[in-house]
Amino acid sequence: MREMREDRQSLPVRRRFFFECYNCKNISSDALVLLFEKIVERSGMKLILPYQKAEVEDGVSIQGIWEASTLSIHEWHEPRFVTVDIYSCKEISPFFAVELIIDILEPEKITFGYIFPEEMVVIFWRE
C-alpha cells in the first residue's frame, strides 16, 4: 500500500461542497432549474448529459453529471428546505453558489460544509 500513498499526489482534484438552505421563499421547480443551470454556467463545468429532474409528492430533485463531477439539488416542500451538493474534479470556489442560492431561493438561513480528500480520515487500510 505504500505505492498508493505515493500515488495520492497523482489523483485528480476532488472537492465536495454541501449547502443546506432553510425556509426558502422560492422553491418552485422553475427556480430550482434556474439555480442548477446558473451553478453549471458559473462553475465553468460542462454537462455531459442533460440533467434529470424528478418531481414527487413532497419535493423535487435535480441531478446532473458534468466533466467527471456531479451536481445535485433536492427540495422538500415542507419545511421549504433545499440542499445543494457539488462534487468537483476542478478547483472551484463555493462562494459563487452562495450568491446564486441567496438570489434565487431567498433562504432564511444557509449552512455550509465541505470535504477535501487531504482532510479525510482513513477508516480502512489493507496491506
C-alpha positions in Angstrom: 0.0 0.0 0.0 3.0 2.4 0.2 2.7 2.8 -3.6 -0.9 4.0 -3.0 0.3 6.6 -0.5 2.9 7.9 -3.0 0.4 7.9 -5.9 -2.0 10.1 -3.9 -0.4 13.2 -5.4 -1.3 12.0 -8.9 -5.0 11.6 -8.1 -7.4 14.1 -9.6 -8.6 17.2 -7.7 -11.7 16.3 -5.6 -13.9 18.8 -3.8 -17.3 18.4 -2.2 -19.4 21.3 -1.1 -22.7 20.9 0.7 -25.3 23.7 1.3 -28.5 23.4 3.3 -31.0 26.2 2.7 -33.7 26.7 5.3 -37.2 28.3 4.9 -36.6 29.3 1.2 -39.1 31.8 -0.2 -38.8 30.5 -3.7 -38.9 26.7 -4.1 -40.7 26.5 -7.5 -39.5 23.9 -9.9 -38.5 26.7 -12.3 -36.4 28.3 -9.6 -34.6 25.1 -8.9 -33.8 24.5 -12.6 -32.6 28.1 -12.9 -30.3 27.6 -9.8 -29.0 24.3 -11.4 -28.3 26.0 -14.8 -26.6 29.0 -13.2 -24.4 26.9 -11.0 -23.3 24.9 -14.1 -22.7 28.1 -16.0 -20.8 29.9 -13.3 -18.7 26.9 -12.4 -17.3 26.7 -15.9 -18.1 22.9 -16.0 -19.9 21.4 -18.9 -22.8 18.9 -18.6 -22.0 15.6 -20.2 -25.7 14.6 -20.4 -28.9 16.7 -19.9 -29.9 17.0 -16.2 -32.6 14.8 -14.8 -35.4 16.2 -12.7 -37.9 14.2 -10.6 -40.9 15.7 -9.1 -42.6 13.7 -6.3 -45.3 14.5 -3.8 -43.0 16.1 -1.2 -40.4 17.7 -3.4 -38.1 18.0 -6.4 -34.7 16.5 -7.2 -32.4 17.6 -10.0 -29.1 15.9 -10.8 -26.5 16.2 -13.5 -23.2 14.8 -14.4 -20.5 17.3 -15.5 -16.9 16.6 -16.5 -16.2 13.7 -14.0 -18.2 15.6 -11.4 -21.8 15.9 -10.2 -24.4 18.5 -9.1 -27.5 17.6 -7.1 -30.3 19.8 -5.8 -33.0 18.4 -3.6 -36.0 20.3 -2.4 -38.7 19.4 0.2 -42.0 21.5 0.0 -42.3 21.3 3.8 -40.4 22.8 5.6 -39.3 24.7 2.4 -35.8 23.1 2.6 -33.3 22.8 -0.2 -29.9 21.0 -0.3 -27.2 21.7 -2.9 -24.4 19.2 -3.3 -21.5 20.0 -5.6 -18.8 17.4 -6.4 -16.0 18.9 -8.5 -12.8 17.5 -10.0 -11.8 21.0 -10.8 -10.6 23.7 -8.4 -13.7 25.9 -7.9 -14.7 28.3 -5.1 -18.1 27.6 -3.5 -18.8 31.3 -2.9 -20.4 31.8 -6.3 -23.0 29.2 -5.4 -23.9 31.1 -2.2 -24.7 34.2 -4.2 -26.9 32.3 -6.6 -28.7 30.5 -3.8 -29.4 33.8 -2.0 -30.6 35.5 -5.2 -32.7 32.7 -6.5 -34.1 30.7 -3.5 -34.1 33.6 -0.9 -33.4 31.4 2.1 -33.7 32.5 5.7 -30.5 30.6 6.6 -27.8 28.7 4.8 -25.4 26.2 6.3 -22.2 25.0 4.5 -19.9 22.1 4.8 -17.1 20.7 2.6 -14.8 17.7 2.2 -11.3 17.9 0.9 -9.7 14.4 0.5 -6.5 15.6 2.2 -8.6 16.2 5.4 -10.3 12.9 5.3 -9.7 10.2 8.0 -8.7 6.7 6.9 -11.2 4.2 8.2 -9.8 1.1 6.4 -6.4 0.2 5.1 -5.3 -3.2 3.8 -1.6 -4.1 3.3 
